[in-house]
Amino acid sequence: MSKRARQVPAKPAKPASGPAGLLGVGLDNTDGHKRVTTGEQFVLVGGSAETHERMTETTVKTFEELKRRDKRLQSVDPRELAEIIDKSTPR
């Protein structure tokens, strides 16, 4: 007697609820300085002065865009967040 496995449709991934934050890590530091920038929902560590400044600018612009869209980090779709971060990254 064979039994068939019942197929359950996949549920779309839900954005995480509860505490959320962004972590930025710069790995190109050669001058020995320890750079750390923190905010309510982010921590940026390391990197050269230029890299750390870019991470900071990207993070600030990301949170400004979230606010403009009336979205919270805890509830934004990960794909939408990636698009916002990409748009916020200085070129």
Secondary structure, DSSP 8 states (H G I E B T S, - for coil): -----------------S---EEEEE----S----EEEETTEEEEE--HHHHHHHHHHHHHHHHHHHHTT--TTTS-HHHHHHHHHHHS--
